[in-house]
């Protein structure tokens, strides 16, 4: 008898351990499945959202970017990462963005702003940017003062607004230059 245990006890104990191992393996497989599904939901929600999502450092460097943002900027992810976000703001609106940025980092509201952004293909799109200080997931602001930035392409809305302005000024010019009085009735 090795170790003072009868052989049948060793066998019985091994059987119990075997069942425990099978139970643990089953639990690990179930947990792994749940984690896999959770990751898939996260991936779908973050990467393929209808909005571009960026994480910016307190210095304005792009630290994280989702797939939608890479499409909006027409740039691969590796080109966007570690770039200063303000480099993508068109020159005419850069001062507006740079004036807005300190308030964003400080967490002041409102944090939304409309700016024109430069694409990698040298095109421009109009965007609504909404920024919030990054949190740890439990509501606490991260010490690095990272910023989460959501980007919505509002180029169509800008084109419609511009068409309205042009049409209104054309109508105003016509009415102002008629040689007789015009009475508009609703």
C-alpha positions in Angstrom: 0.0 0.0 0.0 1.6 3.2 -1.2 1.0 6.2 1.0 -1.2 4.3 3.4 -4.3 4.3 1.2 -6.0 1.2 0.0 -6.1 0.8 -3.8 -9.9 1.0 -4.0 -9.9 4.4 -2.2 -7.4 5.7 -4.8 -9.6 4.5 -7.6 -12.8 5.9 -6.1 -11.1 9.3 -5.5 -9.8 9.3 -9.1 -13.4 8.7 -10.2 -14.7 11.7 -8.2 -11.8 13.9 -9.5 -12.6 12.7 -13.1 -16.3 13.8 -12.7 -15.1 17.1 -11.2 -12.8 17.7 -14.1 -15.6 16.9 -16.6 -17.9 19.3 -14.7 -15.3 22.0 -14.8 -14.6 21.5 -18.5 -18.3 21.8 -19.2 -18.5 25.0 -17.2 -15.5 26.4 -19.0 -17.0 25.5 -22.3 -20.3 27.3 -21.3 -18.4 30.3 -20.1 -16.3 30.4 -23.2 -19.4 30.3 -25.4 -21.0 33.1 -23.4 -17.9 35.2 -23.7 -17.7 34.5 -27.4 -21.3 35.6 -28.0 -20.6 38.7 -25.8 -17.5 39.6 -27.9 -19.5 39.1 -31.1 -22.2 41.5 -29.9 -19.5 44.0 -28.8 -17.8 43.7 -32.2 -21.0 44.3 -34.1 -22.0 47.2 -31.9 -18.6 49.0 -31.8 -17.0 48.1 -35.1 -19.9 48.2 -37.4 -22.1 50.9 -35.8 -23.6 53.5 -38.1 -21.4 56.1 -36.5 -17.6 56.4 -36.5 -16.1 55.9 -33.0 -12.7 57.2 -32.0 -10.8 57.2 -28.7 -8.6 60.3 -28.5 -5.8 60.9 -25.9 -5.9 64.2 -23.9 -3.4 65.4 -26.5 -5.8 64.7 -29.4 -4.0 61.6 -30.7 -6.2 58.9 -32.2 -5.8 55.8 -30.0 -8.7 53.6 -31.2 -10.9 53.7 -34.3 -13.8 51.5 -35.5 -14.4 50.2 -39.0 -17.1 52.9 -39.8 -14.6 55.7 -39.0 -12.1 54.2 -41.4 -14.8 54.3 -44.1 -15.7 57.9 -43.3 -12.1 59.0 -43.4 -11.3 56.7 -46.4 -8.1 55.7 -44.5 -7.0 52.3 -43.2 -6.9 52.0 -39.4 -3.1 51.9 -39.2 -3.0 55.3 -41.0 -5.5 56.9 -38.6 -3.9 55.6 -35.4 -1.5 57.9 -33.6 -2.4 60.8 -35.8 -3.6 64.1 -34.3 -7.3 64.4 -34.9 -7.1 68.1 -35.6 -5.0 67.3 -38.7 -8.3 65.9 -40.3 -10.2 69.1 -39.5 -10.3 71.4 -42.6 -8.1 74.5 -42.2 -11.0 77.0 -42.2 -12.5 75.3 -39.1 -9.4 74.2 -37.2 -9.5 77.2 -34.9 -13.1 76.3 -34.0 -12.1 72.8 -33.2 -9.0 73.8 -31.2 -11.2 76.2 -29.2 -13.7 73.4 -28.5 -11.1 70.7 -27.6 -10.2 72.0 -24.1 -13.8 72.1 -23.1 -14.2 68.5 -24.4 -11.2 67.3 -22.3 -12.6 69.1 -19.3 -15.9 67.3 -19.7 -17.9 70.6 -20.2 -21.2 70.5 -22.0 -22.3 70.8 -24.7 -19.7 68.6 -26.4 -21.3 68.5 -29.9 -19.9 70.5 -32.8 -20.2 70.5 -36.5 -17.1 70.6 -38.6 -15.8 69.7 -42.0 -13.3 66.9 -42.0 -10.7 65.9 -44.5 -10.7 62.4 -45.9 -7.6 60.3 -46.9 -8.6 60.6 -50.5 -8.5 64.4 -50.2 -12.3 64.7 -50.2 -14.2 66.5 -47.4 -17.3 65.5 -45.5 -19.3 67.4 -43.0 -19.5 65.8 -39.6 -21.4 66.1 -36.3 -18.9 65.3 -33.6 -20.1 64.3 -30.1 -17.5 63.8 -27.5 -17.5 62.6 -23.9 -14.7 61.9 -21.4 -13.9 58.2 -21.4 -15.0 56.2 -18.4 -13.9 53.0 -16.9 -17.3 51.3 -17.5 -18.5 51.9 -14.0 -19.0 55.6 -14.4 -15.6 56.8 -13.3 -13.6 59.1 -15.6 -10.3 57.5 -16.6 -7.2 59.3 -15.2 -5.7 59.7 -18.7 -8.6 62.0 -19.7 -9.1 60.0 -22.9 -12.1 61.1 -24.9 -14.7 59.0 -26.8 -15.7 60.7 -30.0 -18.7 59.7 -32.1 -18.8 61.0 -35.7 -21.9 61.2 -37.9 -21.7 62.1 -41.5 -24.1 65.0 -42.1 -22.9 65.9 -45.6 -26.4 65.3 -47.1 -28.0 67.6 -44.5 -25.4 70.3 -45.3 -26.1 69.9 -49.1 -29.9 70.2 -48.5 -29.4 73.3 -46.2 -27.2 74.9 -48.8 -29.7 74.2 -51.6 -32.4 75.8 -49.4 -30.2 78.9 -48.9 -29.5 79.2 -52.6 -33.1 78.8 -53.6 -34.3 81.3 -51.0 -31.8 83.9 -52.1 -32.8 83.3 -55.8 -36.5 83.8 -54.9 -35.6 86.9 -52.8 -33.7 88.4 -55.7 -36.6 87.7 -58.1 -39.1 89.3 -55.8 -36.9 92.3 -55.1 -36.4 93.0 -58.8 -40.0 92.6 -60.1 -41.1 95.9 -61.7 -44.5 95.7 -59.9 -45.6 94.8 -56.4 -46.0 91.2 -55.4 -48.3 90.0 -52.7 -47.5 86.6 -51.3 -50.4 84.7 -49.7 -50.0 81.5 -47.6 
